[in-house]
Amino acid sequence: MSVITLTTDFGSMDSCVAEMKGVILGINSEASLVDICHNVKAQNITQAAFILGTVYRHFPNKTIHLVVVDPGVGTERRAIILRTRQGTFVAPDNGVLSYVIQHSLNEVVTEQGKYTLKGKVEAGETVEVVHITNPRFWRSPISPTFHGRDIFAPVAAALSLGFPPIEFGEPQDSVVMLPLPRPEKRPDGSLVGNIIHIDNFGNLITDICSGDLPPAEQIGTIEVCNRFISGMVRTYAEGNGLIALIGSSGHLEVCLRGGNAASLLNAKVGDEVRLKKQSGKGR
């Protein structure tokens, strides 16, 4: 049985997701469809990229991930198939696969735009890109406003039947990438990052990962939105008020026990988070 996941910004009030599923099942009635998220904020490519980046590695390697967050639908933006060791992805070439691709690269992408893959892929990794140009697999007629149903869904379904990516178009050596934020170490020893995602509970997820942190005994305060948190905890149930911990994604989170940290702090994606070491602890 083939697994196809779906990630969109279509919400649940309209028929768009159901139409895509209907197209897929009409081509492969044996496909197993899994919804990752359909509540991505409208046209928020960065949010979709992060959500996909946290989840795809928990699926079998033969899974096909269909992603439709596509502000450029109907324009000259490319539709692509991306194949890696850990999955196959069908999506617009607008940066929505940035976290997936970054996991296979030997350098950190710092600028937005078209990125050449040649010589940038880690040894042992696979990153193959195909520009979807073969109309054989598309529905007809094609709506210029709903490529998710008329191009991406039938392509994902055909891939699940065993058609190789090269059947769908032309190999490419570049993709559009977003600059993925990384924390910065300052001369005073502090580590400065940013909020990159706010989850359904109002937890503030940052670009600071567990591997970026000093030893636990050296962690002093975490500052966000002019509020200070002393040290870190292990679980959401520890401490009182605002707390900081490493969440299941491996990222530093700022949370409000029993409440919504984003609402309390009026925080937004992009806000700065500063971690300071304890005085006299380490360099």
N, C-alpha and C positions, 0 to 999 in steps of 0.2 A: 504494500500500500504506500503511495506517495504522500508526503506531507507538504502542504503549501500553507505558509503563514501569510497573513494580511495585515498591513499597517497603513492607515490612511488618516486624513483629517476630515473625513466625511461625516463623522458623528453618527448618531443612531436615529435621527428624526426623519431621515429621507431614505429612499430606496437604493442609493448608490452601491452600498456594500452588498446588498442582496443581489443586485443585478450582476455584479462581478462574480459572486459565488455561483449564480445560475449559469453564467457563461462557462466557468471552469468545470462545473459538474456536467454540463452538456457535452463537453469534450472528453472528460475523464470522470465518469461516475464513481470510480473507486478512490478518488482523491480524498484525503483527510484534511479538512480545512481548519486552521487554528487562527483565531483572532488575537493578534498581539495588542493593538491599540487602534481605535478609531476616533479618539478624542484628542489627537494632536491639535494644537491651536491652528486655526485656519492659516494655511500657507507657511507654517513655521518649519522650515527645512531643518534648522539646527536642532529643534526639539525632537523631531522624528529621527534624525541621525543619532542622537544620544540614546533614545529609547531602543532603537534597533541594535545599537552597539552594546547595550547591556544584556540583550536577550539571545542573540542568534547562536552563541556558542553553547547554549544549553539544549539545542536541538540536534538530532542526528545530522551527520555531515552531508547526507544526500537531500536534506530539506531544501525546498525552493521558497525563498522569501520574496513576496510581492509587496512593493512599497509604492504607494501613490500619494505623495504630497508634492503637488506639481503646479506651482503658480504659472509656469511657462507653457502649459498645455496648449497645443495648437500652433506654437511658434517653431522656430528652427532648432530649439533645444533637442538634443539627441535622446532617444530611448535606448537603453542598454541592457545587456545581460552581463553580470559580473560573476565569474566562477572563482572561488577560493577553495582551500583545503577544507574549510568548515561550512561550506554551503554555496548555493547558487542564488543570485539576486536578480530580480527584474525590477527596473526603476527608471525614472527620468535621470538624466545625467546632469544633476543640478547641485551636487554636493551631499545629497541625502545618504550616500553610502560612505561618507568620509571616515567615520569611526571604524567601520568594517575594513576599509582599505588600509587605514593607518596601522591597524594591528599587524599587518603583513609587511610593513615598510621598515627600512633600516635608517630612516631619518624622520624627523618631525616636520610636518607640513606647517608653515607659518604664514603663507599668503593664500588669498582666495583666487581661484581661477583654474585654468586648464593646467594639469600636472602630468608630466611625462613619467611613465612608470619604468622605462628601460633603465636597468642598473640600480633601481631603488628598492627592489623586493628582497626581503631577507632570504638567506639560504634556507632551502627546505620548504619555503612557502610557495604558493601558487596564486597568481592574480592574472586572470584572463578576462579581457573585455571585448564584447561584440556589440557593434552598433546595429540595432534592429532595423533592417531595411527591406526584408523579404515579406511582401504583402500576402504571401501564400497562407500565413498563419493568422492574419487579421480578420476581424469581422468586416462585413461590408453591408451598407455604407459605414464609413467611419465618422463619428461625431467629432468635430474639431474641439469640443469642450469636454469630451469624456473618453480620453485614451485609456483610462483605467479599465473600462469595460471592453473597448473595441480593439485595443492593442496589447496592453500589459496582461490582462486576464487570459486571453487565448494563448499568448506566448507562454505564460507560466504553466498553463494546462498541457500544452504540447511538450514542454520540457519534462513534465511529470510522466509523459508517455515514453520517454527515452530518446527523443530527438536531441542530438548534440547542439550546443550553442552556435557552432559555425553554420548550421542550416538556416539560421535566422537572419544572417547579415554578414557584416564585414568586420574582421579583427581590428582592434584599435590599440594604440600604445599610450593613450592619454585618457584621463578622466578629469572632471571638474571636482575640485576639493575645496572644503571650507578650512580656514585656519583654526585648528583645534587649540583652545586655550591651555596653557600650562602655567603652573605657579612659578614665581620668581623669587630667588633668594636675594635679599637686600643686604647691603654692607653692615647693617646693625644686627644681622643674624636672624631677622624675622623672615618668615615665608609668606609671600603675598599671592593669593589666588583670587578666583572669582566664582560667583554662583553661576552654574551652567544649566541648572534644571531645578524646578520646584515641583515636587510630586503632589499627589492627590491629598496628602495629609498636611501640606504646607511645609514639609521639610525642605531645607535649603541644601541642595547637593552641589558640591564645589568641584573644581578641577584639581584639588589637592588629593592625591591618592595615598594609600597606606605606606607605599614605598618612599614617599616624599618626606614622611614625618621623622623627627628625631626620636630617640628612645623615650618611652613614656615618662620616665622620671625627669626628662628635660623640658617637657611641654609645660609652658606657663599659662598664658591666656590666649584665647581666640576672640578677635574683635570683628564684629559685623554690625553695620548700621549703627555705630556709636554705642553698642552694647558689648560687654565683656563677659566671657565665660572662662571660668577657671578649670583648667585641665580637661580631661575627656573621660567618658564612661564607656561601658561595653554594650549596654542595652538601652532601649527606649524607656524602660521602667525604672532606671536608676536616676538619682539626683532629683532636683526640683527646678522648676522654671526652665530657662533655656539650657540646653545641654549640647555637647558635641560628641560625635562618635564616628566610627567607620561603619558605613552601611554595607548592605549585601553586595553592592556594586563595586566595593573596594574604594569608594570615595568618601572623603570627610563630609559629614552632614551636620548642619545645625538644626536642632529640633526644639519644640516646646512640649514638655511632658504634659500630655492630656489636652494639648491645644494646637494652634496653627502658628508656627513661627513666622511664616511669610506675612500673615495678617498683622500679627503683633508688631513686627518690625517695619511693615510697609516695604518689604524687600522685593527686589526684582532681579531677573537674570542680568548678569553683568556687574552687580554690586561687588565691591571688594571684600575679601575675607583675609584677615591678617593673623598669623600664628606667631606668637613670641615665645622664645625660650625663657625658662626661669633664670633669673640673675645668677651668674656664677656657675651655670650648668653648661658645660661644653663650650664650643667656640661659636 
